[in-house]
């Protein structure tokens, strides 16, 4: 499904060079954007006791942070959105690998912050720890300074050749084309200018959006409640925090590996199937989690969950870019994140409410498992029909192009015969 870079963007992405510095900057930005809200779960039990609140109420802390990052554009959103968008301007052929490496920032930062937060809490309390963490996050400003715009090289020579082949007929210049695009843009409203609402008519985009809205209700809650669940089973604080480190360590290696797999010739043309499998795999892990009654079982769950979560996160935005193209990705990711803020905001608190009602975490993990398995199956079915439809459309397009070429050839033969 990926289109040619020249057709999508008007230039050829470098697929390297300074792009690797962009990947490193995105690695840091995405790492803090996603890992920071998750790492705060170390403080949940203490904050819950301090304010005398329920599980569903304490879950609003991470939910509000993630939702504001997704929709409101505050705080960590300035880390996430530019990092996601700029990779698509620097990479095309190696884009799955670049996205996989950049998304690895989340588990790497989480792996570091999980034990660090427990140490900070023991040394400075949760209030002092938050001040120190705020100072650490300021280092993302350095990463942002590396994100310079790509050098877009327009193929001027191609336009000169077209001018000569047209017998000297006037070919629109860059300035004329820019004016035409600007005039067309001025006719549209502000919403159409900054957000491509025509994406709601895009078949692949709607499949992605519907499945993701359901999926995000169960995506983050298992991470948010992993450490509290371990403490609920009688595990000590450092061992509970170490579960997040195990999860992050596995996630750390799975994301670039998934990027490499997604970049393989046999996988990339049908990369949506790999994403469907990873979503379903998450659901199966959560459904089996309640079988883990001791610390060893939780460690095993953390390992398999880290693999599943790493696969999803590595492919999450790559498959969206694969569906809509790099030239529409910024609008697509904006629309998706705005709509997804609802399930991101409500998912953990609703899961916490299940813990409050039943007094047990297993029902929460059952619910999250279903909320991941159902969209995974949905993705498999819908992308099968989407790929089938795309193949038909490509065959029709090739047939139309061949007929047009034959008509042009016949027309030229007739003109030469008359002359």
HELIX and SHEET records of a PDB file:
HELIX    1   1 UNK A    5  UNK A    9  1                                   5    
HELIX    2   2 UNK A   19  UNK A   39  1                                  21    
HELIX    3   3 UNK A   40  UNK A   43  5                                   4    
HELIX    4   4 UNK A   44  UNK A   51  1                                   8    
HELIX    5   5 UNK A   55  UNK A   58  1                                   4    
HELIX    6   6 UNK A   60  UNK A   67  1                                   8    
HELIX    7   7 UNK A   68  UNK A   72  3                                   5    
HELIX    8   8 UNK A   77  UNK A   90  1                                  14    
HELIX    9   9 UNK A   95  UNK A  137  1                                  43    
HELIX   10  10 UNK A  140  UNK A  145  1                                   6    
HELIX   11  11 UNK A  156  UNK A  165  1                                  10    
HELIX   12  12 UNK A  174  UNK A  186  1                                  13    
HELIX   13  13 UNK A  190  UNK A  194  1                                   5    
HELIX   14  14 UNK A  197  UNK A  201  5                                   5    
HELIX   15  15 UNK A  203  UNK A  215  1                                  13    
HELIX   16  16 UNK A  221  UNK A  224  1                                   4    
HELIX   17  17 UNK A  226  UNK A  232  1                                   7    
HELIX   18  18 UNK A  237  UNK A  262  1                                  26    
HELIX   19  19 UNK A  265  UNK A  268  1                                   4    
HELIX   20  20 UNK A  271  UNK A  289  1                                  19    
HELIX   21  21 UNK A  295  UNK A  315  1                                  21    
HELIX   22  22 UNK A  318  UNK A  324  1                                   7    
HELIX   23  23 UNK A  326  UNK A  328  5                                   3    
HELIX   24  24 UNK A  329  UNK A  358  1                                  30    
HELIX   25  25 UNK A  362  UNK A  418  1                                  57    
END                                                                             
